[in-house]
């Protein structure tokens, strides 16, 4: 029962929702609870405050917060607090992350980051099951949506329902946001045997089936997940390969594993949905490759639309200091672009955007230095690359993962990773 409670708490930490019967979203509820728990846990609070790694994390984040406030000095036509709120969440998410840690600590004698990654994978599996249920029975998604606060989703409801014909839409996660989270879960699943011993990793069949489930969830949420697949395979082959020949052989083995994965996913879907919908899903997921082999080039409707969003400032002042806007006064994206780096440049200029990239690298260095364990170093670096690449598509800054990881590592420094595989 306690493990189920931990799983539920972890699930809504990663996939928060805003029910109509709550005055604030669930993630804010977590932050309030986390503040109370941390205040009365003086030992943990002291350990966090005196940690040099935690202070470096906070210090680097404060610089980004300062840079995000600066453009509001010269912004015209009203203030834009969208990005400022995102940066402020870095600090608040430490509190909500502590709620997850507190529940895990109540059950496990020894808590490590591997324990947390295990629950991240389990939460992703639950999300896949829910998403598949909505995918097969869209009217249940209508019911779920009716219990949410109307401001919780960015996209039009009719568009969301229409996309259920070809894509997974889960609880508290959809589209670009969902792809990002499935990517982290996929990396966590691949690295899990190196950092955690439990029922998922004790049985190879069960373990690879779990990886397959997360894999399927990512694939059917968005085509950008192909990048996560490449990064995940690169991470695990580099970790296992000590020579160039070994690296090549590991990649060949993964290619042979990858093809059966696709056939298994196709078999599962064909047993659950009708042939016509399966064909639509197949054409959507592999549109990029189908267009290429049909002679149309490596393109899709979404990639063509994104290329058109690469618009850049026409003044030196904007390049240096930004316009202080991410959202247009009339609604929608400022300058009509959803591309992460473009939005950042228009918001606070190129120098601050480069600092944003450096900040992601700094997070990687802090986390890997604190963990001091090779598999986790590869894991953190893969997440760093994942965010760097994703910002060429949308604004990817899911700081709650960083806040959770730094918190757990700081509070479990005595727990060394000596797992023998």
Secondary structure as UniProt FT lines:
FT   HELIX           2..14
FT   TURN            20..21
FT   HELIX           26..39
FT   HELIX           42..50
FT   HELIX           52..70
FT   HELIX           71..73
FT   HELIX           82..107
FT   HELIX           113..136
FT   HELIX           138..146
FT   HELIX           150..152
FT   HELIX           157..163
FT   TURN            164..166
FT   HELIX           175..195
FT   HELIX           199..202
FT   HELIX           204..219
FT   TURN            220..221
FT   TURN            223..224
FT   HELIX           225..240
FT   HELIX           244..272
FT   HELIX           275..285
FT   HELIX           287..293
FT   TURN            294..295
FT   HELIX           301..307
FT   TURN            308..309
FT   HELIX           316..321
FT   TURN            329..330
FT   HELIX           334..336
FT   HELIX           340..371
FT   HELIX           374..390
FT   TURN            391..393
FT   HELIX           399..411
FT   TURN            412..414
//
